[in-house]
Structures are given as C-alpha cells and as structure tokens.
Amino acid sequence: MQAEVEAFIARWQGREGGQERANYALFLSELASVLKLPRPDPASASHDGNDYVFERVVRETARDGTVSNKRIDLYKRDCFILEAKQSRFSGDKKLADAPADSPAGKTRGRRGAERAWDVLMLNARRQAEDYVRLLPPDHEPPPFVLVCDVGHCIEVYANFRRDGKAYDQFPDRAAFRIYLEDLREDAVRRRLAAIWTEPMSLDPSRHAARVTRNIAARLAEVSKTLEEGGQPPERVAMFLMRVLFTMFAEDVGLLPQDSFKSLLKECEAQPQIFPAMLEDLWKAMDEGGFTATIKHQVRRFNGEFFKNRTALALDKGSIGDLRAAAEYDWRDVEPAIFGTLLEQALDAEDRRRLGAHYTPRVCGTARHRHPHRSPAGGMGAGAVHRRAPEDGWARRRGGEDGAGLPRQAVRHPGAGPGLRHRQLPLCGAGADEAPGRRGAGGGRRPWRTGSPDRP
C-alpha cells in the first residue's frame, strides 16, 4: 500500500496548472485505486443509473422556464458531490472568475495558498453546493461536498443532517484540507475511503453516542454503589458531575495531559487516599495554584463549582470504573450526560421553578443551523436552558467562552424563583476574572467569580 501511495504522490506532485478537463478524471480514478475503491462507472445516456459517474448531468430551470444542463465532475449517490479544479492555468474551463492579474506560473505553497487560490476554491465549493439542489427529487442530498484541486489537495465539507443546506468544514477547520502528501497517513486514507463507501459512519454524533453509552454504563455502576451505601442521589450526582468535568478539563488541555488519569490509577491501587487526593485537586481548581496531587500549577476555575469539593469514598472497583471512563476522549462525549446528572442533582421542585431541562443535541442543532464548538472542543450543540417567564426559552447556554466548558443553569443561593443562575466552571482569562462578555466597544467586561449572568 505505501509503495502505491508514494508512486501516486510522485506521479501527480507538481502538476498543478495542467488541463483540468483532461486530468481530473484520471487523477480521481487513480486515487480510487490507491484507496482500494472501485473506479467510477461508465455514464449512460438515460442518467437514471448514473449513481457513480464523472460528468453527471443535472438540469437547472431558469426563471423564464428555460432548462440548461449542468455537469457534476464526480458524483456518488448518497456519498458526495465533487467539483474539480486545476489552478494556475488561465484557460481552464471553470476559472472564469479568477483574478485577471493572477500570475499563471506562480507556485502555491503547501498550507499557504494565496488569496486568489482561496477564492477559486470557495467558488468551486459554492458551485458544488448549487448542484445539491439540482439533484433529481429521488436523490437525497449527499452528506459530503468535495472540492479537488488536481495534484494538490481535496477540501472536505459535510452536512450529516442531509438537508441540502449548509456544509461545514470536516472534520474541522484545521484538517478539512487533505493535501497530496497527507495520503501517506493511514487515518487520512481511511477517512477518504469512508467518504466513498460509508459516509454516515463519519458522523461525529454516532461516535459520541457509542462513547457516551459506554461511559454511562460505568457511571451507573459507581452511582449504584454509592447510593446503596447510603449516599443521597443528589449528592452522588453532583460528585460525579465534578469528576466528569475534571475529565473533560484534562482532555481539552485545562489540566496537564494525563494528570487526572494518573491520579485515578494511583488511587485505584490505594483507595483510601482517593477522597483526600481529589479534594486537594479540586481545591487547586477552585482557588488556582500548585497542587502536589498532580505535581502541577493549576489554573483557577470560575463559578465556585469546586467550592464544595467533598469527595465521596470509593472502593477499588468503582475507582477503576472512573479510570476507565477517563480513558475516553471527553471531547467526543454527548453533553446529554451532563444534563442528565444536572437534572438528577436538582429536585423536581427546583427544576420546575428554574425551568432547567436538558435540550438534546438534535434540538440545539435544529434551532442553530451553525452550532459553534469552541477550539478546545466545547459542547455548544447541547445545553441546559432556563425558561424565562416573559419570552419562553432563554438563550442557549453554550460552552464557548474561554475554556469551552459547558455552562449549565443551577439555582443561585438566595435567588428568587427562576431569576438567577450560577455558571458551572469556566476557566478564566486570568487568575481573578472569568472570560466575560464583549462590550459595545469590542472589549471584554469581566465577571466576578460567582456573579450571576447578566441578561
């Protein structure tokens, strides 16, 4: 496999600027062979069976009723629409919108493309997205749109809702461009092969659901053990939520890498030290400073979530369940697990008066067409909402400021029913202030630790 990949890269590298119409089909056919995928089928005149072909014809009806034929460079039904370019050659069939002063012979740098090239690729993306709406009525919008600059890179955009609307960079802004030399990476080849064969298997929500189910099973065992030992369910839920936030903070880089996993491993061997070790770590997270527990300086977490830092004693098996849960990447965990624990931690009367209920990811996605995730992997698609008496649902409590930790609505001590809430932890920009909100002048207004959110 590696020899084939190297031969493919050597054959096509440095051939930017050739004849797109002559080269793109050959390039993509050879790419399919390298990925051990079938090559596109011959196209038929009827178009009915043209589910994996080059130059797939779709028809566009203009406002005056005239019908014109458009051609998708490469189409695979239920998988992707691909639009091809081969830049640096002014005579290409689809470079009419290229800036006239663009030097035809100027070489692009890897991951340092010029503005003119970015514009061409953006226009190609729009063209491919336009083809989505021109597909026959019995063809569901594909989950992927690909833009290929022959011999240079493939840009990947996804919409797993399959509603034919916005396609977003996949898997993220940092890795949506697959350059020719990236094909040396096995993970990249597997991703491309999945786009060709099982595109929905790449839906992050499916992976998150599997991870969350596995974690939930382990948490259920820990919770059952504690409750059978006489601990109140509300106390168990808040304890577990602090543990889960600590796991999440580690995986988004707010705690040193593998520090909490190492702590749990040490406590599994000596269960009697678990409460004291955990309380010492949570004290450092609440106040900021050095902790001998993980032998590191810890940033201060706002919101007083770790102010009550009582850790419940666990046996070796339960600590082992927590350690196994910590081994997962918590950026992949569905936020439902936090909302479920929150609802469990609040009694029914508090939930009714606060209107604090978990909104599933799918509802958040439906209401917010472009749900943002923090660079650290925060979970903004699902959140706990506070029902405002005057206008129904209050604005979404996303997890985007600063650390990207989810913000949940919990009762603020002494507050009137449904009037105030306290934020769960956000790591502040400094030692003494939370990230804050942008003011009218573009600056940030600091929040005092534990202060209620401003409307």
C-alpha positions as CSV (number, residue, x, y, z in Angstrom):
1,M,0.0,0.0,0.0
2,Q,2.7,2.5,1.0
3,A,4.6,1.9,-2.3
4,E,1.4,2.6,-4.3
5,V,0.8,5.8,-2.3
6,E,4.4,7.1,-2.9
7,A,4.1,6.3,-6.6
8,F,0.8,8.2,-6.8
9,I,2.2,11.2,-5.0
10,A,5.3,11.2,-7.2
11,R,3.2,11.0,-10.3
12,W,0.9,13.9,-9.5
13,Q,3.0,16.2,-7.3
14,G,4.0,19.4,-9.0
15,R,1.5,19.1,-11.9
16,E,-0.7,22.0,-10.8
17,G,-1.8,24.2,-13.7
18,G,-2.4,21.4,-16.2
19,Q,-5.6,20.9,-18.2
20,E,-8.3,20.2,-15.6
21,R,-10.7,18.5,-18.1
22,A,-8.0,16.2,-19.3
23,N,-6.6,15.4,-15.9
24,Y,-9.2,15.3,-13.1
25,A,-10.9,12.1,-14.1
26,L,-7.6,10.3,-14.4
27,F,-6.4,11.7,-11.1
28,L,-9.6,10.7,-9.2
29,S,-9.6,7.2,-10.9
30,E,-6.1,6.6,-9.8
31,L,-6.9,7.9,-6.3
32,A,-9.7,5.4,-6.0
33,S,-7.4,2.6,-7.0
34,V,-4.8,3.7,-4.4
35,L,-7.6,3.7,-1.7
36,K,-8.7,0.2,-2.9
37,L,-12.0,1.6,-4.1
38,P,-13.9,0.8,-7.3
39,R,-13.4,3.4,-10.1
40,P,-16.4,5.4,-11.3
41,D,-18.8,3.6,-13.7
42,P,-19.3,4.5,-17.4
43,A,-22.1,7.1,-17.7
44,S,-25.3,6.1,-19.6
45,A,-27.4,8.4,-21.7
46,S,-30.6,8.0,-19.7
47,H,-28.9,9.2,-16.4
48,D,-31.2,7.1,-14.3
49,G,-28.5,4.7,-13.3
50,N,-25.7,7.3,-13.2
51,D,-25.1,7.0,-9.4
52,Y,-21.3,6.9,-9.5
53,V,-20.0,8.6,-12.6
54,F,-18.0,11.5,-14.0
55,E,-19.9,14.4,-15.6
56,R,-23.2,13.5,-14.0
57,V,-25.9,15.7,-15.8
58,V,-28.3,17.7,-13.6
59,R,-30.9,20.1,-15.0
60,E,-31.4,23.7,-13.9
61,T,-34.7,25.6,-14.7
62,A,-34.3,29.3,-15.0
63,R,-36.9,31.8,-14.0
64,D,-38.1,32.2,-17.6
65,G,-38.7,28.4,-17.8
66,T,-35.6,27.5,-19.9
67,V,-33.8,24.4,-18.9
68,S,-30.0,24.1,-19.1
69,N,-27.7,21.1,-18.3
70,K,-25.1,21.3,-15.6
71,R,-22.4,18.7,-15.0
72,I,-21.1,17.4,-11.7
73,D,-17.5,16.5,-12.1
74,L,-17.8,13.4,-10.0
75,Y,-21.0,12.2,-8.3
76,K,-21.6,9.2,-6.0
77,R,-25.1,8.9,-4.8
78,D,-25.7,9.1,-1.0
79,C,-22.0,9.9,-0.6
80,F,-20.7,13.1,-2.2
81,I,-20.6,15.7,-4.9
82,L,-17.1,16.6,-6.1
83,E,-16.1,19.7,-8.1
84,A,-12.6,19.6,-9.6
85,K,-10.2,22.5,-10.4
86,Q,-6.7,22.6,-11.6
87,S,-5.4,26.0,-10.8
88,R,-2.5,28.2,-12.3
89,F,-3.8,27.8,-15.9
90,S,-6.0,30.7,-17.1
91,G,-7.6,28.6,-19.9
92,D,-9.3,26.1,-17.6
93,K,-13.0,25.7,-18.2
94,K,-14.1,26.9,-14.8
95,L,-11.6,29.6,-13.9
96,A,-13.6,32.5,-15.4
97,D,-13.8,34.1,-12.0
98,A,-10.0,34.0,-11.4
99,P,-8.5,37.5,-10.9
100,A,-7.0,38.7,-14.2
101,D,-3.7,39.8,-12.6
102,S,-3.1,36.3,-11.1
103,P,0.3,35.2,-12.3
104,A,-0.2,31.9,-14.1
105,G,3.1,30.5,-13.2
106,K,3.3,31.4,-9.5
107,T,3.7,28.4,-7.3
108,R,1.4,28.0,-4.3
109,G,2.9,26.9,-1.0
110,R,1.5,24.0,0.9
111,R,-1.0,25.3,3.5
112,G,0.0,28.8,2.5
113,A,-2.3,29.3,-0.5
114,E,-2.7,32.8,-1.9
115,R,-5.9,34.7,-1.8
116,A,-6.6,34.1,-5.5
117,W,-6.5,30.4,-5.0
118,D,-8.7,30.6,-1.9
119,V,-11.3,32.5,-3.9
120,L,-11.2,29.8,-6.7
121,M,-11.7,27.0,-4.2
122,L,-14.5,28.9,-2.4
123,N,-16.3,29.4,-5.7
124,A,-15.9,25.7,-6.5
125,R,-17.5,24.9,-3.2
126,R,-20.5,27.1,-3.9
127,Q,-20.8,25.6,-7.3
128,A,-20.9,22.1,-5.8
129,E,-23.4,23.1,-3.2
130,D,-25.6,24.5,-6.0
131,Y,-25.5,21.1,-7.6
132,V,-27.0,19.6,-4.5
133,R,-30.3,21.4,-5.1
134,L,-30.3,20.3,-8.7
135,L,-30.3,16.6,-7.9
136,P,-33.3,14.5,-9.0
137,P,-36.1,14.5,-6.4
138,D,-35.5,10.9,-5.5
139,H,-31.8,11.6,-4.7
140,E,-31.3,12.6,-1.1
141,P,-28.6,15.4,-0.6
142,P,-25.3,13.6,0.0
143,P,-23.5,14.1,3.3
144,F,-20.3,15.4,1.7
145,V,-19.2,18.0,-0.8
146,L,-15.6,17.8,-2.0
147,V,-13.5,20.3,-3.8
148,C,-10.5,18.9,-5.6
149,D,-7.5,20.9,-6.8
150,V,-6.0,18.2,-9.0
151,G,-2.5,17.3,-7.9
152,H,-2.6,19.5,-4.8
153,C,-5.5,18.9,-2.3
154,I,-9.1,17.9,-1.6
155,E,-11.3,20.1,0.6
156,V,-13.9,18.2,2.6
157,Y,-17.3,19.7,3.7
158,A,-20.0,17.7,5.5
159,N,-23.7,18.0,6.4
160,F,-24.9,14.9,8.2
161,R,-28.4,16.3,8.5
162,R,-28.6,15.8,4.8
163,D,-31.0,18.7,4.4
164,G,-29.0,20.1,1.4
165,K,-28.2,23.4,3.2
166,A,-25.0,24.4,4.9
167,Y,-22.0,22.2,4.5
168,D,-19.3,22.7,7.1
169,Q,-15.5,22.0,7.1
170,F,-14.8,18.4,8.1
171,P,-13.5,17.2,10.4
172,D,-12.6,20.7,11.5
173,R,-11.1,23.9,10.3
174,A,-7.6,22.6,10.9
175,A,-7.9,19.4,8.9
176,F,-10.6,19.9,6.2
177,R,-7.9,20.2,3.5
178,I,-6.3,16.9,2.6
179,Y,-3.0,17.6,0.7
180,L,-1.4,15.2,-1.6
181,E,1.3,14.3,0.8
182,D,-1.2,13.7,3.6
183,L,-2.2,10.5,1.8
184,R,0.8,8.9,3.5
185,E,-1.2,8.9,6.7
186,D,-3.3,5.8,7.2
187,A,-6.0,7.8,9.1
188,V,-6.4,10.2,6.1
189,R,-6.8,7.3,3.7
190,R,-9.4,5.6,5.9
191,R,-11.3,8.9,6.1
192,L,-11.4,9.3,2.3
193,A,-12.4,5.6,1.8
194,A,-15.2,6.1,4.3
195,I,-16.5,9.1,2.4
196,W,-16.6,6.9,-0.7
197,T,-18.2,3.9,0.9
198,E,-19.8,4.6,4.3
199,P,-20.0,8.4,4.7
200,M,-22.5,8.4,7.6
201,S,-20.1,6.3,9.7
202,L,-18.1,9.6,10.0
203,D,-21.0,11.4,11.7
204,P,-19.4,12.6,15.0
205,S,-22.7,12.2,16.8
206,R,-22.7,8.5,16.1
207,H,-19.3,8.1,17.6
208,A,-20.2,10.3,20.5
209,A,-23.3,8.2,21.2
210,R,-21.2,5.0,21.4
211,V,-18.7,6.6,23.7
212,T,-21.4,8.1,25.9
213,R,-23.2,4.7,26.2
214,N,-20.0,3.1,27.4
215,I,-19.3,5.8,29.9
216,A,-22.9,5.9,31.1
217,A,-22.8,2.2,31.9
218,R,-19.7,2.7,34.1
219,L,-21.1,5.8,35.8
220,A,-24.3,3.8,36.6
221,E,-22.3,1.2,38.4
222,V,-20.5,3.9,40.5
223,S,-23.7,5.7,41.2
224,K,-25.5,2.4,42.3
225,T,-22.6,1.5,44.6
226,L,-22.7,5.0,46.3
227,E,-26.5,5.0,46.7
228,E,-26.5,1.5,48.1
229,G,-24.0,2.8,50.6
230,G,-26.5,5.4,51.8
231,Q,-25.4,8.5,49.9
232,P,-28.3,10.7,48.7
233,P,-28.8,10.7,44.9
234,E,-28.4,14.5,44.7
235,R,-25.1,14.3,46.4
236,V,-23.9,11.4,44.2
237,A,-24.9,13.3,41.1
238,M,-23.0,16.5,42.0
239,F,-20.0,14.5,43.0
240,L,-20.0,12.6,39.7
241,M,-20.5,15.8,37.7
242,R,-17.4,17.3,39.3
243,V,-15.5,14.2,38.4
244,L,-16.7,14.3,34.8
245,F,-15.8,18.0,34.4
246,T,-12.4,17.2,35.7
247,M,-12.0,14.5,33.0
248,F,-13.3,17.0,30.4
249,A,-10.9,19.7,31.6
250,E,-8.0,17.3,31.2
251,D,-8.9,16.4,27.6
252,V,-9.4,20.0,26.5
253,G,-6.0,21.0,27.9
254,L,-7.1,22.9,31.0
255,L,-5.3,20.3,33.2
256,P,-1.9,18.8,32.3
257,Q,-2.2,15.8,29.9
258,D,-3.0,12.5,31.6
259,S,-2.7,14.1,35.1
260,F,-6.1,13.1,36.3
261,K,-5.8,9.6,34.7
262,S,-2.6,9.1,36.7
263,L,-4.2,10.3,39.8
264,L,-7.1,7.8,39.4
265,K,-4.6,5.0,38.6
266,E,-2.7,5.8,41.8
267,C,-5.9,5.9,43.8
268,E,-7.1,2.6,42.3
269,A,-4.1,0.9,43.9
270,Q,-4.7,2.8,47.2
271,P,-8.5,3.5,47.5
272,Q,-8.1,5.0,51.0
273,I,-6.3,8.1,49.6
274,F,-8.9,8.8,46.9
275,P,-11.0,11.4,48.8
276,A,-8.1,13.5,50.1
277,M,-6.3,13.4,46.7
278,L,-9.4,14.5,44.8
279,E,-10.3,17.2,47.3
280,D,-6.8,18.6,47.1
281,L,-7.0,18.8,43.3
282,W,-10.4,20.4,43.4
283,K,-9.2,23.0,45.9
284,A,-6.5,24.0,43.5
285,M,-9.0,24.2,40.6
286,D,-11.3,26.4,42.8
287,E,-8.5,28.7,44.0
288,G,-5.7,28.3,41.5
289,G,-2.2,27.3,42.4
290,F,0.1,24.4,42.8
291,T,-1.1,21.0,43.9
292,A,1.1,18.2,44.9
293,T,-1.7,15.8,43.9
294,I,-0.7,16.1,40.2
295,K,2.5,18.0,40.8
296,H,1.5,20.9,38.6
297,Q,0.3,24.5,38.8
298,V,-3.5,24.6,38.1
299,R,-5.4,27.5,36.7
300,R,-8.4,28.8,38.6
301,F,-11.8,27.7,37.5
302,N,-14.6,30.3,37.9
303,G,-18.1,29.8,39.1
304,E,-17.5,28.2,42.6
305,F,-18.4,24.8,41.1
306,F,-15.5,23.3,43.1
307,K,-16.1,25.4,46.2
308,N,-18.0,22.4,47.7
309,R,-15.3,19.9,47.0
310,T,-16.3,17.0,49.2
311,A,-15.1,13.7,47.5
312,L,-17.0,10.5,48.3
313,A,-15.0,7.4,49.3
314,L,-15.0,4.7,46.6
315,D,-13.8,1.1,46.6
316,K,-11.1,-0.1,44.1
317,G,-13.7,-1.3,41.6
318,S,-15.5,2.0,41.4
319,I,-12.3,4.0,41.1
320,G,-11.4,1.5,38.3
321,D,-14.7,2.4,36.6
322,L,-13.9,6.1,36.8
323,R,-10.3,5.5,35.5
324,A,-11.8,3.5,32.5
325,A,-14.2,6.4,31.8
326,A,-11.3,8.9,31.9
327,E,-9.5,6.9,29.2
328,Y,-12.1,8.1,26.6
329,D,-11.7,11.4,24.8
330,W,-14.2,13.6,26.6
331,R,-14.4,15.9,23.6
332,D,-16.4,13.1,22.0
333,V,-18.9,12.7,24.8
334,E,-22.5,13.8,24.3
335,P,-23.4,16.7,26.5
336,A,-26.6,14.8,27.5
337,I,-24.5,13.1,30.2
338,F,-24.0,16.4,31.9
339,G,-27.6,17.4,31.6
340,T,-28.9,14.1,32.9
341,L,-26.7,14.4,36.0
342,L,-27.8,18.1,36.5
343,E,-31.5,17.1,36.4
344,Q,-30.8,14.4,38.9
345,A,-28.9,16.8,41.2
346,L,-31.9,19.2,41.3
347,D,-35.1,18.1,42.9
348,A,-38.3,18.2,40.9
349,E,-39.5,21.5,42.5
350,D,-36.2,23.2,41.7
351,R,-36.4,22.0,38.1
352,R,-39.9,23.2,37.8
353,R,-39.2,26.7,39.2
354,L,-35.9,27.1,37.3
355,G,-37.1,25.6,34.1
356,A,-33.7,23.8,33.9
357,H,-34.1,21.0,31.5
358,Y,-31.7,19.4,29.1
359,T,-32.1,20.1,25.4
360,P,-30.8,17.2,23.2
361,R,-28.1,17.9,20.7
362,V,-30.5,17.3,17.8
363,C,-32.8,20.1,19.0
364,G,-29.9,22.5,19.5
365,T,-28.7,21.7,16.0
366,A,-32.1,22.2,14.5
367,R,-32.5,25.7,16.1
368,H,-29.0,26.8,15.4
369,R,-28.0,26.0,11.9
370,H,-24.4,26.8,12.6
371,P,-23.8,25.5,16.1
372,H,-20.3,26.6,17.2
373,R,-17.8,24.5,19.1
374,S,-15.0,26.0,21.0
375,P,-11.4,25.4,19.7
376,A,-10.9,23.2,22.7
377,G,-13.9,21.1,21.8
378,G,-16.6,22.7,23.9
379,M,-20.1,21.3,23.7
380,G,-22.2,24.1,22.4
381,A,-24.7,22.0,20.5
382,G,-26.5,20.7,23.6
383,A,-27.1,22.7,26.7
384,V,-29.3,23.2,29.7
385,H,-31.8,26.0,29.2
386,R,-33.5,28.3,31.7
387,R,-37.2,29.0,30.9
388,A,-37.8,32.8,31.1
389,P,-41.4,33.6,32.0
390,E,-41.5,36.6,29.7
391,D,-40.2,35.1,26.5
392,G,-40.2,31.3,26.7
393,W,-36.8,29.7,26.2
394,A,-33.9,31.8,27.3
395,R,-31.0,32.0,25.0
396,R,-28.9,28.9,24.7
397,R,-26.3,28.3,27.4
398,G,-23.4,27.2,25.2
399,G,-19.9,26.3,26.2
400,E,-17.9,28.7,24.1
401,D,-16.2,31.3,26.2
402,G,-12.7,30.7,27.2
403,A,-12.3,27.1,28.2
404,G,-15.2,25.8,26.2
405,L,-16.7,24.0,29.3
406,P,-20.5,23.7,29.2
407,R,-22.4,26.2,31.1
408,Q,-25.4,24.8,33.0
409,A,-28.3,26.5,34.9
410,V,-28.3,25.8,38.6
411,R,-30.0,27.6,41.4
412,H,-28.2,30.6,42.8
413,P,-28.4,30.7,46.6
414,G,-30.9,33.2,47.7
415,A,-32.3,34.0,44.3
416,G,-35.9,34.3,43.6
417,P,-37.6,31.5,41.6
418,G,-36.3,31.4,38.0
419,L,-34.5,34.8,38.3
420,R,-30.8,34.0,38.6
421,H,-28.4,31.2,37.9
422,R,-24.8,30.4,38.7
423,Q,-22.4,29.3,36.0
424,L,-20.7,26.0,36.2
425,P,-16.9,26.3,35.8
426,L,-15.3,28.3,33.1
427,C,-11.5,28.8,33.2
428,G,-10.9,32.5,33.2
429,A,-8.5,34.5,31.2
430,G,-6.7,35.5,34.3
431,A,-6.4,34.4,37.9
432,D,-9.2,36.6,39.2
433,E,-11.7,37.0,36.4
434,A,-13.9,35.0,34.1
435,P,-13.7,35.4,30.4
436,G,-16.5,37.9,30.3
437,R,-18.6,39.2,27.5
438,R,-17.8,41.5,24.7
439,G,-18.9,45.1,25.4
440,A,-20.1,47.5,22.8
441,G,-16.6,48.7,22.1
442,G,-15.2,45.2,21.5
443,G,-13.5,44.9,24.9
444,R,-14.4,42.3,27.4
445,R,-16.3,43.1,30.6
446,P,-15.0,40.8,33.4
447,W,-17.4,38.8,35.5
448,R,-16.6,38.5,39.2
449,T,-16.3,34.9,40.4
450,G,-19.7,33.5,41.2
451,S,-21.6,36.6,40.0
452,P,-24.9,35.9,38.2
453,D,-25.0,36.1,34.5
454,R,-26.2,39.4,33.1
455,P,-29.3,39.3,30.9
